[in-house]
Amino acid sequence: MAAKKKAATFESALEELEQLVERLESGDLPLDEALADFERGVKLTRECQQKLASAEQKVKVLMEEEGGKIQELPFDAHDDYPGDAE
């Protein structure tokens, strides 16, 4: 039995997912291969979603203020962040 693969990084999972989409969009795959690629794509999508959710949670924890509130800022407002040194 094959050993389990080490968990892929977000970037490598996303790259593989993009390659699978290209293969599927080509329309040149036999049904069995297309189904296997689709199944792998669903798995990679779930892995990416989990990694993004984990990263979002970590960012929220880091951004938490003393009162337990989360200060949400748009990405383009990073210069206005009160924790930034001037």
Secondary structure, 3 states (H helix, E strand, C coil): CCCCCCCCCHHHHHHHHHHHHHHHHHCCCCHHHHHHHHHHHHHHHHHHHHHHHHHHHHHHHHHECCCCCECCCCHHHHHHCCCCCC
